[in-house]
Amino acid sequence: MVLKLRFFLTNWINFLWIFVVVYLSIIIAVLSEISSVNDLGDLLIYGFVGGLFTIFLFGSFFWIGFIAIMFFLDMILLNANREYLLGKLFLEWVIASSPFIYWGVKYSAWLFFMAVAAFLIAQWYRAKAIDKIITLHE
């Protein structure tokens, strides 16, 4: 059980990747709306501060659900066996990402696709961290 909790704690990699990619995407989207140099100050505030509010306030439901599903899936799928580790993490990605892919298509929200792509990349880095934990455990 302690080992599985250590696996769960590697989710900081997912949080960091998703946060950075979504935050940068919001800033780029806002900055792409510049129509004049006079708008730059307002857009910088909207981009940097608004991006944080979007991720933490509007995205709070996402983060709560994401943490819950990752905890559940980590406890079920991951163990000290390295065999199929990438496959298990890919399965986690498919299960956790499917609602966001659906919402991205339904609402034409490209930001969901950015988060899903970041999550996929993060899972690959997370596999390396989990592999190190398993190595130390052996």
N, C-alpha and C positions, 0 to 999 in steps of 0.2 A: 504494500500500500504506500509506503514511504517513497519507493521508487516511482510509482505512478504519479505521486504528487510532484516529484522532481521533474518528471516529464511535463506535467501540466504547467509548471513554472517557466518552462521554455517558451510559453506562449507570448512572453514579452517581445520576442522577435516578431511575431505576427502583429502585435499591437503597434510596435514601432514602425514597421514597414507600411502597414495600412495607414497609420496616422500621417507619416511623412508624404506618401504618395498622394493621398487625398488632399492634404493641406496644400502641397505644391500645385496640384491640379486646380484647386479653387483659386489660388493666387494667380495662376496663369490665365484662367478663364476671366477673372475680373480685370486683369491688366490688358487682356485682348479687347476690352470694351472701351479703351481710351479713345475719345473722339477729339480731344484737344489737350494741350499741356495744362490748362487750368483744371481739368478733371483729375489730373494725376494725384494730387494730395488726397482728394476724397476717395479715389479708387484704391490707393494704397491702404487707407484706413479700412475700407470695405473688404479688401483682399486679406490683409493680415489679421485684423480683429474679427471681421465677419467670418473668416475661415475657421478661427478658433471656436467662435460661437456655434457655427454649423456643426463642427465635429463633436464638441462636447455637449451642447444642449440639445440640438436636433438629433444628433447621433447617439444620445444616451440610451435610447431604446435598442439601437443596434449593438452598442457595447455590452449592455446587460445580456441580451440574447446571445451574443457571440461568446461571451465568457461562459455562460451556462452550457451552450452546446459543445464548446471545446472541452469543458470539464467532463461532461457526460461521455463524449466520444473518446477522450484520452483514457478514461477509466475502463472503457469497454475494449478499445482496440489495441492500446499500446501495452507491451510487456517487455521483459528483458531479452527477448529473442530479436536479433537483428534481421532475421529473415522477413522479407516483405515489408520492411519499415517504410520505404518510399511508397509502396503500394497502399499501406495503411494511412499514411499521411495524405496521399492523393485522394483516398476515399473520404477522409475527413474534409478535405477541401471541397469535394463534390457535394457532400451533404450540407456543409455549412454555407456554401456559396449558392446553392440552387435557388433559394428565395431571392437573393440579390440579383441573380441573373434574370429571373422572372420579372422582378420589379424594374430592372434596367430596360428590358424589352417593352414591358407594358407602359411605362411612363417615359420612355425615350430618355432615360437619365444615364448619361455616359459616366457619371461619377461612380455609379455602382460597378460598372465594368472596370474602372480604374482600381477600385478597392479589391475586387475579385482577382485581378491580375497581380496586384501587390501581395495578396494573401497566398497565391500560388507560388510566387518567388520566395516568400518568407517561409513557406513550408519546406522548401528545399534547404534553406539555411537552418531551419529548425531540425531537420533530419541529422545534420552534422552535429548539432548540440546534443541531441538525444543519443547519437552514437557515442559521443564522448562520455555521457553519463553511464551508458551500458558498459563501456570499457573500464571505467573506474569501479563499477559495481562487481565486475568479474574477479 
